[in-house]
Protein backbone atom coordinates (compact mmCIF):
# COMPACT_ATOMS: atom_id res chain seq x y z
CA UNK A 1 0.00 0.00 0.00
CA UNK A 2 1.40 3.41 -0.94
CA UNK A 3 1.62 6.44 1.32
CA UNK A 4 -1.09 8.12 -0.77
CA UNK A 5 -3.50 5.19 -0.31
CA UNK A 6 -2.81 5.15 3.45
CA UNK A 7 -3.42 8.90 3.81
CA UNK A 8 -6.64 8.62 1.72
CA UNK A 9 -7.92 5.85 4.01
CA UNK A 10 -7.08 7.94 7.08
CA UNK A 11 -8.83 10.98 5.55
CA UNK A 12 -12.02 8.91 5.12
CA UNK A 13 -11.99 7.71 8.75
CA UNK A 14 -14.33 9.51 11.12
CA UNK A 15 -12.49 12.10 13.20
CA UNK A 16 -13.64 13.77 16.38
CA UNK A 17 -11.68 16.05 18.68
CA UNK A 18 -12.46 18.72 21.22
CA UNK A 19 -10.38 21.70 20.12
CA UNK A 20 -11.31 24.29 22.77
CA UNK A 21 -13.65 24.75 25.74
CA UNK A 22 -14.62 28.25 26.86
CA UNK A 23 -17.29 30.24 28.67
CA UNK A 24 -19.10 32.23 25.99
CA UNK A 25 -21.34 34.15 28.39
CA UNK A 26 -22.18 34.04 32.08
CA UNK A 27 -24.31 35.99 34.51
CA UNK A 28 -25.39 35.90 38.14
CA UNK A 29 -28.29 37.77 39.65
CA UNK A 30 -29.23 37.89 43.34
CA UNK A 31 -32.50 39.84 43.25
CA UNK A 32 -33.30 39.22 46.94
CA UNK A 33 -29.93 40.67 47.96
CA UNK A 34 -29.09 40.40 51.67
CA UNK A 35 -32.64 39.24 52.44
CA UNK A 36 -31.75 35.86 50.89
CA UNK A 37 -29.29 35.25 53.74
CA UNK A 38 -31.69 36.08 56.57
CA UNK A 39 -34.13 33.23 55.96
CA UNK A 40 -33.74 29.47 56.50
CA UNK A 41 -32.17 27.99 53.36
CA UNK A 42 -34.63 25.54 51.79
CA UNK A 43 -34.31 26.36 48.09
CA UNK A 44 -36.40 25.15 45.21
CA UNK A 45 -33.95 24.81 42.32
CA UNK A 46 -34.99 24.82 38.67
CA UNK A 47 -32.63 23.93 35.82
CA UNK A 48 -33.27 24.80 32.19
CA UNK A 49 -30.94 23.59 29.44
CA UNK A 50 -30.55 24.47 25.80
CA UNK A 51 -28.01 23.67 23.12
CA UNK A 52 -27.22 25.23 19.80
CA UNK A 53 -24.64 24.55 17.14
CA UNK A 54 -22.89 26.72 14.63
CA UNK A 55 -20.82 25.36 11.73
CA UNK A 56 -17.54 27.28 11.68
CA UNK A 57 -16.27 25.56 8.54
CA UNK A 58 -16.65 22.16 6.89
CA UNK A 59 -15.12 20.24 9.81
CA UNK A 60 -15.37 22.57 12.81
CA UNK A 61 -18.49 23.23 14.85
CA UNK A 62 -19.18 25.42 17.83
CA UNK A 63 -21.58 23.82 20.31
CA UNK A 64 -23.03 26.00 23.07
CA UNK A 65 -24.68 24.46 26.11
CA UNK A 66 -26.73 26.98 28.08
CA UNK A 67 -27.63 26.23 31.70
CA UNK A 68 -30.05 28.52 33.50
CA UNK A 69 -30.41 27.77 37.20
CA UNK A 70 -32.98 29.57 39.32
CA UNK A 71 -33.15 29.07 43.09
CA UNK A 72 -36.22 30.26 44.94
CA UNK A 73 -36.30 30.37 48.71
CA UNK A 74 -39.60 31.14 50.46
CA UNK A 75 -41.19 31.96 47.07
CA UNK A 76 -38.57 34.62 46.33
CA UNK A 77 -35.75 34.27 43.81
CA UNK A 78 -32.51 33.97 45.77
CA UNK A 79 -30.29 33.67 42.69
CA UNK A 80 -30.35 33.12 38.97
CA UNK A 81 -27.24 31.87 37.18
CA UNK A 82 -26.88 31.49 33.44
CA UNK A 83 -23.80 29.97 31.87
CA UNK A 84 -23.18 29.48 28.16
CA UNK A 85 -20.45 26.84 28.02
CA UNK A 86 -19.07 26.49 24.52
CA UNK A 87 -16.71 24.19 22.71
CA UNK A 88 -15.13 24.01 19.31
CA UNK A 89 -15.19 20.48 17.94
CA UNK A 90 -13.42 18.94 14.97
CA UNK A 91 -15.92 16.58 13.36
CA UNK A 92 -14.91 15.04 10.03
CA UNK A 93 -16.13 11.95 8.18
CA UNK A 94 -19.39 11.94 10.15
CA UNK A 95 -22.54 12.94 8.32
CA UNK A 96 -26.32 12.86 8.45
CA UNK A 97 -28.02 11.50 11.57
CA UNK A 98 -24.68 10.56 13.15
CA UNK A 99 -23.42 14.14 12.84
CA UNK A 100 -26.69 15.48 14.25
CA UNK A 101 -26.46 13.06 17.21
CA UNK A 102 -22.80 13.90 17.81
CA UNK A 103 -23.50 17.65 17.92
CA UNK A 104 -26.83 17.32 19.75
CA UNK A 105 -25.96 14.77 22.44
CA UNK A 106 -22.29 13.77 22.58
CA UNK A 107 -20.82 17.29 22.51
CA UNK A 108 -23.20 18.72 25.17
CA UNK A 109 -22.33 15.70 27.33
CA UNK A 110 -18.65 16.71 27.16
CA UNK A 111 -19.45 20.36 27.95
CA UNK A 112 -21.76 19.69 30.90
CA UNK A 113 -19.07 19.11 33.59
CA UNK A 114 -17.46 22.45 32.69
CA UNK A 115 -20.84 24.25 32.82
CA UNK A 116 -21.75 22.54 36.10
CA UNK A 117 -18.46 23.69 37.65
CA UNK A 118 -19.00 27.26 36.40
CA UNK A 119 -22.50 27.33 37.93
CA UNK A 120 -21.16 26.02 41.24
CA UNK A 121 -18.38 28.63 41.23
CA UNK A 122 -20.85 31.47 40.70
CA UNK A 123 -23.18 30.19 43.41
CA UNK A 124 -20.43 29.81 46.03
CA UNK A 125 -18.87 33.18 45.14
CA UNK A 126 -22.30 34.70 45.77
CA UNK A 127 -22.06 33.19 49.29
CA UNK A 128 -24.71 30.52 48.78
CA UNK A 129 -24.16 26.84 49.63
CA UNK A 130 -22.46 24.79 46.88
CA UNK A 131 -24.74 23.56 44.11
CA UNK A 132 -23.61 20.42 42.29
CA UNK A 133 -26.07 19.70 39.52
CA UNK A 134 -26.89 16.05 38.94
CA UNK A 135 -25.52 14.39 35.78
CA UNK A 136 -27.70 14.65 32.69
CA UNK A 137 -28.40 11.90 30.14
CA UNK A 138 -28.05 13.89 26.92
CA UNK A 139 -28.63 10.78 24.78
CA UNK A 140 -32.07 10.32 26.36
CA UNK A 141 -32.88 14.03 25.97
CA UNK A 142 -31.78 13.91 22.34
CA UNK A 143 -33.94 10.83 21.66
CA UNK A 144 -36.92 12.51 23.31
CA UNK A 145 -36.37 15.64 21.22
CA UNK A 146 -36.22 13.56 18.03
CA UNK A 147 -39.48 11.78 18.96
CA UNK A 148 -41.20 15.11 19.60
CA UNK A 149 -39.94 16.48 16.29
CA UNK A 150 -41.16 13.38 14.42
CA UNK A 151 -44.57 13.65 16.12
CA UNK A 152 -44.84 17.34 15.20
CA UNK A 153 -43.91 16.60 11.58
CA UNK A 154 -46.48 13.77 11.55
CA UNK A 155 -49.17 16.09 12.88
CA UNK A 156 -48.25 18.77 10.32
CA UNK A 157 -48.56 16.25 7.46
CA UNK A 158 -51.93 15.03 8.76
CA UNK A 159 -53.43 18.54 8.51
GUKOLKOL-954253 format. One record per atom (N, C-alpha, C): x, y, z; residue in one letter. Coordinates in steps of 0.1 Angstrom, whole numbers, plus 5000, padded with zeros to 4 digits. Last residue first. Example, Ala and Ser with C-alpha at 12.3 -4.5 7.8 and 13.67 -1.06 7.14 Angstrom:
GUKOLKOL-954253
512849785071s513749895071s512950005079s513249435078a512349555078a513249675078a
end
This chain:
GUKOLKOL-954253
447551745087x446651855085x446651915071x449451555086x448151505088x447151625085x451851695087x451451625075x450051585075x451851785114x451751885103x451351815090x452151535127x450851615129x450751725118x454651465119x453551385115x452251455117x456151675130x456151665116x454951575111x455651605157x455251735152x455151735137x456951365159x455451375161x454951505156x459551435153x458851345144x457351355146x460051595176x460151655163x459351565153x459751405196x458851515196x458851575182x461951235190x460551185190x459551295189x464051415194x463851365180x462451305179x463851455221x463651565212x463351525198x464451195230x463151255233x462851375224x467151185222x466151085217x464751145219x468251385238x468251395223x467251305217x467751285263x467151405260x467151425245x469451055261x467951035264x467251165260x471951175258x471451085248x469951065249x472251315282x472051395269x471551305258x471551295312x471651195301x471251265288x473451465336x472351465327x472551365316x474151475372x474551445358x473251435349x473151755392x473151605389x473551585375x475052025403x473951975395x474151825392x475952145433x476452045423x475251985416x476352425449x475352365441x475952275430x477252545482x477552485469x476352415462x475352825495x475852685496x476252635482x476353155486x475353055488x476052925489x478153355479x477953325493x476853235496x478853385453x477753475458x477353445472x480653185451x481153325451x480153425456x478852975448x479652985460x480253125462x477753035422x476853025434x477653045447x479953035406x479253155407x478353145420x480752755409x481652865412x480952995414x478552625398x478852605412x479852725417x478752705371x477552735379x477852735394x481152585365x481052735364x479852775372x480552315368x481552375376x481452525376x478752285347x478352255361x479252325371x480352335325x479252425328x478752415343x482052115326x482552255327x481552355331x480151905323x480951915336x481652055337x479051965297x478251975309x479151985322x480551905274x480652045279x479952055293x480051635268x481351675272x481451815278x477351665262x477751575273x479151605278x477351815239x476851875252x477251795264x478451615222x479251735225x478651805238x476451415221x477751385226x478551505230x474051555212x474051485224x475551465230x474351715189x473251735197x473251665211x476651625175x476551765179x475451795189x475951355172x477251395178x477151535183x473551375159x473551315172x474851355179x474351485134x473351555142x473351505157x476051285126x476651415128x475651495137x474251075122x475351065131x475951195135x472551175102x472051155116x473151135126x475151325083x473751295084x473351275099x478551225090x477551295083x476151255087x481951235095x480651195102x479551285095x484251335086x483951205082x482651145089x484951535115x485151505100x484751365097x484951775137x484151665134x484251645119x486251945163x486651895150x485751775147x484652195182x484852055179x485252035165x484652415207x484952405193x485352265191x482152505231x483352425227x483452425212x480852685259x480952655245x482252565243x478352765281x479652685280x479752645266x476753005295x476852955282x478252895280x474953025324x476253005319x476052945305x473253205348x473153155334x474553145329x471553205378x472853195372x472553145358x469853365403x469653315390x471053315383x468753345437x469753375427x469353315414x466253375450x467553405458x468653435448x463053475445x464253435438x465553475446x460753355469x461453465463x462753415457x459553145482x458853205471x459553325464x461653055499x460453115505x459753205494x463853075473x463753045487x462553125493x464852955442x463853035449x463852975464x467152965417x466852915431x465953005438x467752865385x467052965393x466752895407x470052835359x469652785372x469052895380x470652745327x469952855335x469452795348x473052665305x472452625317x471852755324x473752595272x473352705281x472552645293x476252505251x475352455261x475052565271x477252525219x477052605231x475952545239x479652435196x478452385203x478452465216x480952495165x480852545178x479552495184x482852285144x481552325148x481652385163x484652205115x484652265128x483352315132x484652125088x484952025098x484952075112x483852355073x483352225069x483552115080x483352595099x483752565085x483352415083x481452635119x482552735117x483152715103x478152595126x479252545117x480252655115x476852585157x477152675146x478352615138x474152485179x475452455171x475552565160x472852485212x472852525198x474152505192x470852385239x472052375231x471852435217x469652435272x469452455258x470852435251x467952385303x469152365294x468752385280x467152485336x466752485322x468052465314x466352395368x467452395358x466752395344x465552525400x465052485387x466252505377x465152455434x466052485423x465452435410x464252595463x463652515452x464452555440x466052595494x465752645481x464952545472x466152675523x465452555518x465052595503x467552835548x467852805534x467252675530x465853095566x466352955565x466452915550x466953425558x465953325560x466553185560x468953595553x468353615566x467253515568x469953595527x470753525537x470153535551x468153735512x468353595509x469053515520x468553995519x467453925524x467553775522x470654095503x470954045517x469853965523x469054005472x470154075480x470354005493x467153915455x466753925469x467853995478x468553885431x467553985433x467154015447x471353825420x470853795433x469753895437x472653685391x471753785397x471353735410x475153625368x474653595381x473853715386x476353495337x475753605345x475253545358x478253455307x477853405321x477253525328x479453315277x478753425284x478353365297x481353125270x480953225260x480253345266x484052965282x482753025287x482453145277x485352695263x485452825269x484052875273x487552465249x486452485257x486552625263x488652325218x488752435228x487452435236x488552085204x489652175201x489852285212x487951755206x487551875212x488751975211x487451555177x488351605187x487851735193x487051295154x486451385164x487451425174x486651145123x487551215132x486751305141x486350855103x485750955111x486751015121x488450825074x488050775087x487350885095x489450945052x488050895051x487550845065x492050985058x491251105056x489751065056x493050725058x492950795071x492050925069x492950665031x492150595040x491950665053x494750855022x493450865017x492450785027x497150765034x496650895038x495150915033x497350515020x497250515034x496650655039x497750604993x496550524997x496250525012x500150744997x498950814992x497650734996x501950545003x501650645013x500450725010x500650224992x501450344991x501050445001x500849885000x500050005000x500950125000x
end
